[in-house]
Amino acid sequence: MRRRTRLDQSTLLALVDAAYSAAEEHHRWEPLLASIADAVAGTAACLLVHNLVEAGNAFMAAGFDPEATRLYNEYYHRVDAWALAPAAMSLSRPMQATADQVYIPRSALQRTEFHPFVKRYGVSRMIHTTLRVDERGISGLSVYRGERDEPFGDREAAFLSALAPHLDRAVHLHDRLAQAAHERNAALDGLDNVPIGILLVTGEGHVVHANRSADRTLARRDGLFLDRSLLNAGAPHITAQIRQYCAECANTTLGRGMNAGGTISVPRPSGARNLQLLVSPVRRTQALGFSDDCVAAMVFVTDPDQDTPPNARVLQMLYGLTPAESRVAMLLACGKSVREIGDACQYTVQTVQWYSKQILSKTGCRSRAALVRELSGPLISLTIASPE
């Protein structure tokens, strides 16, 4: 059966654009694969990886019976006559499309265990475009036709080869964005475990993310609230101070300034004790999970009437300290000697001294006295509860 192809330049450009859209939005992959199949007069398409031995996985597909995908991933990848053909390795060059009859003659395919499976699901004609060869094996795009359809030819191969570099970049970008999203979500989940309010804000004071404690404080609108995502205080001069600190922290975060932010006491109309804010630049070496530059500062919010006093997690957030370093830093700020810290933490004196050097380096302090001043200033009310 002859199907009608659409192998013109405008179709190719539309598919390239759709590929980069799919990289950013996962739900667009299936329509993209369906459009690719339609352009080369195929009935189905999938992205898969195979190590050319026994491991294979079809991880995105369109036009397939879901049962066929399941059976392939569970068993039939082990007998995939195209992937296991002697010529598969030499033919699988990146950005090259190759039709099924080049991998294995049709008569030979029909004698394999694999043929009844692909015939049953209407995918026994195939053209494969290799996108990448790495430690996992060969990753690529396969487009299919049915048993009675014409074989894929040179025009379809040329079209898919032209699309391949963009499809490869889109898959790679999709993976990177998915990983970044995972890391970002993990980082934001971690913020929810910190027992004081934490806001991630832009240089203009727009709140990008608020942890649970900060959400509760903002929801009360008692001294601190959001107006079109902008952080506001009940008094205009305090709002101006918050915005100024956010702008200064943005310059520091971007390497254009040296301001370290500051603390602000925020009165509350209810008459409850003032909220205490600490605005700090973002340490870009920390794994906040953000791949962009929108987050310029962190605002720590302490509600003395609501929040449990925080622990060493805040020092970890501000200075990128490890849990052990944070505990030692809090004890140093409390005036404990090296020997007292060693007894409390069950460390040797040498270990405490080593941790102290690490802490000095990360906080930018040149001496223990400078460290105590740094930690005993605006941070003391936020971080030093009990060293746990």
PALUMTI-471704 format. One line per field, with one value per residue (C-alpha): residue number from 1; residue in one letter; z, x, y. Coordinates in Angstrom, 2 decimals, decimal comma, m for minus. Each point is the difference from the previous one (the first is absolute). Example, Ala and Ser with C-alpha at 12.3 -4.5 7.8 and 13.67 -1.06 7.14 Angstrom:
! residues 2
num: (1; 2)
residuo: (a; s)
z: (7,80; m0,66)
x: (12,30; 1,37)
y: (m4,50; 3,44)
END
This chain:
! residues 388
num: (1; 2; 3; 4; 5; 6; 7; 8; 9; 10; 11; 12; 13; 14; 15; 16; 17; 18; 19; 20; 21; 22; 23; 24; 25; 26; 27; 28; 29; 30; 31; 32; 33; 34; 35; 36; 37; 38; 39; 40; 41; 42; 43; 44; 45; 46; 47; 48; 49; 50; 51; 52; 53; 54; 55; 56; 57; 58; 59; 60; 61; 62; 63; 64; 65; 66; 67; 68; 69; 70; 71; 72; 73; 74; 75; 76; 77; 78; 79; 80; 81; 82; 83; 84; 85; 86; 87; 88; 89; 90; 91; 92; 93; 94; 95; 96; 97; 98; 99; 100; 101; 102; 103; 104; 105; 106; 107; 108; 109; 110; 111; 112; 113; 114; 115; 116; 117; 118; 119; 120; 121; 122; 123; 124; 125; 126; 127; 128; 129; 130; 131; 132; 133; 134; 135; 136; 137; 138; 139; 140; 141; 142; 143; 144; 145; 146; 147; 148; 149; 150; 151; 152; 153; 154; 155; 156; 157; 158; 159; 160; 161; 162; 163; 164; 165; 166; 167; 168; 169; 170; 171; 172; 173; 174; 175; 176; 177; 178; 179; 180; 181; 182; 183; 184; 185; 186; 187; 188; 189; 190; 191; 192; 193; 194; 195; 196; 197; 198; 199; 200; 201; 202; 203; 204; 205; 206; 207; 208; 209; 210; 211; 212; 213; 214; 215; 216; 217; 218; 219; 220; 221; 222; 223; 224; 225; 226; 227; 228; 229; 230; 231; 232; 233; 234; 235; 236; 237; 238; 239; 240; 241; 242; 243; 244; 245; 246; 247; 248; 249; 250; 251; 252; 253; 254; 255; 256; 257; 258; 259; 260; 261; 262; 263; 264; 265; 266; 267; 268; 269; 270; 271; 272; 273; 274; 275; 276; 277; 278; 279; 280; 281; 282; 283; 284; 285; 286; 287; 288; 289; 290; 291; 292; 293; 294; 295; 296; 297; 298; 299; 300; 301; 302; 303; 304; 305; 306; 307; 308; 309; 310; 311; 312; 313; 314; 315; 316; 317; 318; 319; 320; 321; 322; 323; 324; 325; 326; 327; 328; 329; 330; 331; 332; 333; 334; 335; 336; 337; 338; 339; 340; 341; 342; 343; 344; 345; 346; 347; 348; 349; 350; 351; 352; 353; 354; 355; 356; 357; 358; 359; 360; 361; 362; 363; 364; 365; 366; 367; 368; 369; 370; 371; 372; 373; 374; 375; 376; 377; 378; 379; 380; 381; 382; 383; 384; 385; 386; 387; 388)
residuo: (m; r; r; r; t; r; l; d; q; s; t; l; l; a; l; v; d; a; a; y; s; a; a; e; e; h; h; r; w; e; p; l; l; a; s; i; a; d; a; v; a; g; t; a; a; c; l; l; v; h; n; l; v; e; a; g; n; a; f; m; a; a; g; f; d; p; e; a; t; r; l; y; n; e; y; y; h; r; v; d; a; w; a; l; a; p; a; a; m; s; l; s; r; p; m; q; a; t; a; d; q; v; y; i; p; r; s; a; l; q; r; t; e; f; h; p; f; v; k; r; y; g; v; s; r; m; i; h; t; t; l; r; v; d; e; r; g; i; s; g; l; s; v; y; r; g; e; r; d; e; p; f; g; d; r; e; a; a; f; l; s; a; l; a; p; h; l; d; r; a; v; h; l; h; d; r; l; a; q; a; a; h; e; r; n; a; a; l; d; g; l; d; n; v; p; i; g; i; l; l; v; t; g; e; g; h; v; v; h; a; n; r; s; a; d; r; t; l; a; r; r; d; g; l; f; l; d; r; s; l; l; n; a; g; a; p; h; i; t; a; q; i; r; q; y; c; a; e; c; a; n; t; t; l; g; r; g; m; n; a; g; g; t; i; s; v; p; r; p; s; g; a; r; n; l; q; l; l; v; s; p; v; r; r; t; q; a; l; g; f; s; d; d; c; v; a; a; m; v; f; v; t; d; p; d; q; d; t; p; p; n; a; r; v; l; q; m; l; y; g; l; t; p; a; e; s; r; v; a; m; l; l; a; c; g; k; s; v; r; e; i; g; d; a; c; q; y; t; v; q; t; v; q; w; y; s; k; q; i; l; s; k; t; g; c; r; s; r; a; a; l; v; r; e; l; s; g; p; l; i; s; l; t; i; a; s; p; e)
z: (0,00; m0,96; 2,58; m0,60; 1,49; 0,91; m0,36; m0,84; 1,75; 1,78; 1,59; 1,12; 1,56; 1,80; 1,45; 1,13; 1,83; 1,53; 1,18; 2,05; 1,42; 1,08; 1,74; 2,37; 0,36; 0,32; m1,20; m3,46; m0,79; m1,06; m2,46; m1,34; m0,64; m1,65; m2,28; m0,94; m0,87; m2,06; m1,91; m1,24; m0,48; 3,00; 2,36; 3,26; 1,42; 3,15; 1,70; 1,31; 1,27; m0,61; 0,92; m3,01; 2,28; 2,11; 1,74; m1,67; 0,94; m1,95; 2,22; m2,09; m2,66; m2,14; m2,08; 1,82; 1,71; 3,67; 0,26; m2,76; 1,90; 3,19; m1,71; m1,76; 3,24; 1,90; m2,55; m3,72; 0,31; 0,66; m3,45; m1,91; m3,38; m1,17; 3,07; 0,18; m3,71; m0,70; m1,98; 2,74; 1,60; m3,25; m1,26; 3,22; m0,59; 1,72; m2,08; m2,63; m0,95; m1,27; m1,22; 1,44; m3,16; 0,28; 3,49; m0,91; m3,26; 0,06; m0,52; 2,98; 2,22; m0,77; 1,40; 3,40; 3,23; m0,21; m3,28; 1,26; 2,78; m2,26; m2,63; 2,60; 1,13; m3,49; 0,40; m2,17; m2,32; 1,76; m0,53; 2,82; 0,60; 2,48; 2,22; 2,46; 0,79; 3,61; 2,97; m0,01; m3,60; m3,07; 0,49; m2,91; m1,72; m1,75; m2,30; m1,17; m2,70; m0,36; m1,72; m3,26; m0,24; m2,26; 1,56; 1,12; m2,56; m0,49; 0,13; 3,41; 1,19; m1,12; 1,66; 3,35; m0,16; m0,37; 3,01; 2,14; 1,42; 1,28; 1,41; 1,80; 1,53; 1,04; 1,73; 1,73; 1,09; 1,24; 2,15; 1,41; 0,79; 1,61; 2,19; 0,89; 0,92; 2,19; 1,78; 0,36; 1,50; 2,39; 1,06; 0,52; 1,97; 2,22; 0,66; 1,37; 2,72; 1,29; 2,97; m0,90; m2,98; m3,11; m3,09; m3,25; m1,62; m3,03; 0,16; m0,27; 2,95; m1,95; 1,90; m2,16; 2,71; 3,63; 2,30; 2,20; 2,98; m2,15; m1,71; 3,38; 0,97; m3,29; 0,17; 3,32; m1,63; 3,39; m0,80; m3,08; m3,15; m3,78; m2,54; m3,57; 1,21; 1,45; 3,64; 2,03; 3,60; 1,74; 0,17; m3,29; 1,38; 1,01; m3,43; m1,49; 2,28; m1,09; m3,68; 0,56; 1,64; m2,80; m2,63; 1,85; 0,42; m3,71; m0,82; 2,38; m1,39; m3,54; 1,04; m0,35; 3,65; 3,53; 2,05; 2,26; 0,52; 3,52; 2,65; 0,28; 2,86; m1,36; 2,30; m0,13; 0,14; 2,28; 2,74; m0,05; 0,31; m3,06; m2,82; m0,45; m3,58; m1,21; m3,70; m1,37; m3,45; m1,58; 0,05; m3,58; 1,07; 1,93; m1,58; 0,09; m3,06; m2,11; m3,45; m0,72; 1,51; 1,28; 3,68; 1,35; 3,75; 2,86; 2,61; 3,34; 2,03; 3,72; 1,76; 3,74; 0,80; m2,45; m1,13; 1,73; 0,36; m2,99; 0,09; m2,01; m3,28; m0,36; 0,16; m2,66; m2,21; 0,51; m0,22; m1,68; 3,15; 0,54; 2,98; 2,01; m0,87; 0,96; 3,42; 0,65; m1,25; 2,39; 2,92; m1,01; m0,13; 3,49; 1,25; 0,49; m0,05; m2,43; 2,78; 1,14; m3,57; m0,32; 3,18; m1,12; m3,48; 0,92; m2,35; 0,52; 0,37; m3,44; m1,55; 1,56; m1,27; m3,49; 0,05; 1,24; m2,99; m2,36; 1,69; m0,17; m3,71; m0,81; 2,07; m1,28; 3,52; 0,67; 3,70; 2,63; 1,49; m3,38; m0,28; 3,40; m1,02; m3,29; 1,62; 3,06; m2,00; m2,02; m0,06; 3,72; 0,47; m2,98; 0,40; 3,48; 1,94; 1,30; m1,89; 0,13)
x: (0,00; 1,42; m0,38; 0,41; 3,09; 0,58; 3,73; 0,15; 2,04; m2,96; m0,93; 3,59; 0,16; m3,30; 1,32; 3,22; m2,02; m2,24; 3,05; 1,33; m3,47; m0,15; 3,34; m1,63; m3,41; m0,14; m3,60; 1,05; 2,14; m2,82; m1,50; 3,51; 0,64; m3,41; 0,83; 3,36; m1,68; m2,60; 2,65; 1,75; m3,30; 0,53; m2,63; 1,98; 3,26; 2,01; 3,18; 1,96; 3,38; 1,60; 3,43; m0,03; 0,22; m3,11; m0,85; m2,50; m2,69; m2,58; m0,43; m2,22; m2,47; m2,93; m2,35; 0,91; m2,36; 1,06; 0,08; 2,63; 2,21; m0,39; 0,83; 3,01; 1,43; m0,70; 1,20; 0,21; 2,95; 1,99; m0,86; m0,13; 1,25; 0,87; 2,03; 1,69; 0,81; 3,75; m0,03; m1,69; 3,17; 1,63; m3,24; m0,79; 1,89; m1,37; m2,37; m0,37; m3,35; m0,06; m2,97; m0,72; 0,92; 3,57; 0,34; m1,36; m1,53; m3,76; 0,08; 2,33; m2,17; m3,06; 1,75; 0,69; m2,00; m0,20; m1,98; m3,36; 0,11; 0,61; m2,43; m2,74; 0,28; 0,40; 3,62; 1,92; 1,40; 2,51; 2,47; 2,40; 1,90; 2,87; 0,24; 2,72; 2,44; 1,19; 0,46; m3,70; 0,13; m1,62; m2,77; m2,17; m3,31; m1,84; m2,98; m2,19; m2,40; m2,11; 0,78; m1,76; 1,42; 2,88; 3,47; 1,56; 2,35; 2,79; m2,23; m1,38; 3,53; 1,31; m2,89; 0,48; 3,77; m0,55; m2,34; 2,29; 2,43; m2,89; m1,80; 3,17; 0,44; m3,64; 0,29; 3,21; m1,55; m3,10; 2,16; 1,95; m3,13; m1,60; 3,07; 0,05; m3,69; 0,66; 2,88; m2,06; m2,93; 2,31; 1,55; m3,39; m1,23; 3,06; m0,96; m3,34; 1,84; 1,70; m2,06; 0,05; m1,41; 2,20; m0,85; 1,95; m0,31; 1,13; 1,92; m3,30; m1,50; m2,22; m0,43; 0,99; m0,56; m1,12; 0,43; m2,87; 0,90; 0,25; m3,29; m1,73; 1,45; m0,98; m3,51; m0,60; 0,78; 1,08; 2,88; 1,22; m1,94; 0,16; m1,45; 0,26; 2,88; 1,89; 1,03; m1,58; m0,02; m2,80; 2,08; 1,23; 3,44; 0,55; m1,10; 2,56; 2,70; m0,84; 0,18; 3,32; 1,53; m1,33; 1,58; 3,32; 0,00; m0,72; 3,14; 2,03; m1,45; 0,91; 3,51; m0,65; 0,07; 1,10; m3,15; m1,01; m3,61; m1,21; m2,65; m3,38; m2,48; m3,56; m2,80; m3,34; m3,45; m1,24; 2,34; 1,94; 3,75; 1,84; 0,96; 3,77; 1,31; 3,50; 0,63; 3,08; 1,58; m0,26; 3,13; 0,14; 2,20; m2,92; m2,33; m3,17; m1,25; m0,46; 1,56; m0,91; 1,05; m3,36; 0,69; 2,18; m0,52; m1,35; m2,23; m0,10; m3,13; m0,21; m3,33; 0,80; m3,63; m0,29; 3,26; 2,10; 3,55; 1,99; 3,04; 3,19; m1,94; m0,04; 3,79; 0,14; m2,29; 1,88; 3,58; m0,12; 1,27; m0,30; m2,10; 3,16; 1,47; m3,27; m0,01; 3,61; m0,74; m2,93; 2,13; 2,75; m2,55; m1,15; 3,56; 0,96; 3,68; 1,49; 0,26; m3,59; m1,21; 1,99; m1,59; m3,50; 0,37; 2,35; 2,66; 3,74; 1,53; 1,58; m3,40; m1,58; 2,91; m0,42; m3,74; 0,76; 2,26; m2,70; m2,55; 2,29; 0,55; m3,70; m1,13; 2,80; 1,28; 3,73; m0,05; m2,10; m0,81; m1,28; m2,06; m1,59; m0,86; m1,45; m2,15; m0,91; m1,34; m3,18; 0,17; 0,05; m3,74; m0,76; 2,37; 1,30; m2,62; 1,72; 2,78; m1,90)
y: (0,00; 3,41; 2,74; 3,71; 1,62; 3,66; 0,45; 3,72; 2,68; 1,58; m3,34; m0,50; 3,47; m0,57; m3,27; 1,67; 2,66; m2,67; m1,96; 2,90; 0,62; m3,66; 0,40; 2,49; m1,66; m3,78; m0,33; 1,25; m3,05; m2,28; 2,54; 0,65; m3,69; m0,33; 2,95; m1,52; m3,28; 1,83; 2,00; m3,16; m1,87; m2,22; m1,36; 0,14; 1,35; m0,46; 1,09; m2,94; m1,07; m3,41; m1,32; m2,35; m3,04; m0,62; 3,26; 2,30; 2,48; 1,99; 3,04; 2,31; m1,09; 1,12; m2,12; m3,20; m2,37; 0,43; m3,79; m0,11; 2,45; m2,02; m3,29; 1,51; 1,39; m3,23; m2,54; 0,77; 2,39; m3,20; m1,35; 3,31; m1,22; 3,50; 0,97; m3,41; m0,24; m0,43; 3,25; 2,07; 1,35; 1,09; 1,56; 1,88; 3,21; 3,13; 2,11; m2,70; m1,55; m3,59; m2,07; m3,46; m1,97; 1,31; m1,47; m3,41; m1,35; m0,28; m3,77; m0,41; 2,23; m2,12; m3,08; 1,61; m0,13; 3,77; 0,14; m1,35; 2,59; 3,02; m1,30; m0,48; 3,63; 1,50; 1,13; m2,44; 2,70; 2,26; 2,83; 0,82; 3,21; m0,23; 3,06; m0,93; m2,81; m0,09; m2,34; m0,90; m1,16; 1,51; 2,53; 0,94; 0,55; m2,81; 0,59; m2,88; m1,13; m3,13; m3,29; 0,93; 3,51; 0,99; m0,12; 3,28; 1,52; 2,51; 3,10; m0,92; m0,82; 3,38; 1,81; m1,75; 0,47; 3,76; m0,01; m2,21; 2,64; 2,09; m3,01; m1,08; 3,46; 0,03; m3,40; 1,09; 3,31; m1,81; m2,29; 2,93; 1,96; m3,04; m0,49; 3,69; m0,17; m3,04; 1,76; 3,16; m1,88; m1,82; 3,30; 1,64; m3,00; 0,46; 3,62; m1,18; m1,88; 3,16; 1,23; 3,70; 1,86; 0,08; 2,04; m0,15; 3,42; 1,99; 3,25; 1,87; m1,86; m2,42; m3,27; m2,98; m2,60; m0,08; m2,97; m1,20; 2,15; 3,14; m0,85; m0,10; 3,37; 1,64; m1,47; 1,74; 3,40; 1,23; 2,34; m1,87; m0,92; m0,37; 2,42; m1,42; m2,20; 3,01; m0,24; 2,82; 1,13; 1,87; 3,19; 1,57; 0,87; m3,63; m1,19; 2,42; m1,43; m3,56; 1,03; 1,74; m3,06; m2,23; 2,26; 0,12; m3,78; m0,42; 1,98; m2,14; m3,22; 1,10; 1,04; 3,73; 1,01; m0,86; 0,65; m2,88; 1,07; 0,62; m0,48; 1,70; 0,01; 0,00; 1,29; m1,80; 1,63; m2,78; 1,16; m3,29; 0,18; 1,32; m2,33; m0,20; m0,04; m0,78; 0,73; m1,77; m0,47; m3,44; m2,10; m1,30; m2,92; m1,43; m2,56; 2,07; m1,81; 3,14; 0,09; 3,61; 3,32; 1,17; m0,79; 2,80; m0,20; m2,07; 1,58; m1,82; 0,79; m0,71; 0,26; m0,05; m0,88; m2,89; m1,54; m2,59; 1,37; m1,23; m2,22; m0,30; m0,32; 3,79; 0,19; m2,70; 2,08; 3,26; m1,19; m3,40; m1,71; m3,72; m1,19; m0,67; 3,40; 1,72; m1,63; 1,03; 3,54; 0,39; m1,14; 2,43; 2,82; m0,96; 0,56; m3,63; m0,90; m2,51; m2,58; 0,60; m0,42; m3,22; m1,36; 1,00; m1,49; m2,85; 1,35; 0,26; 3,44; m0,43; m0,77; 3,09; 2,12; m1,44; 0,75; 3,52; 0,64; m1,21; 2,26; 3,04; m0,62; m0,35; 2,99; 2,24; 0,69; 0,28; m0,84; m1,67; 3,41; 1,17; m3,17; 0,58; 3,57; m1,25; m2,67; 2,03; 2,95; m0,28; m3,78; m0,65; 0,51; m2,19; m2,91; m0,51; m1,86; m3,08; m1,78; m3,29)
END
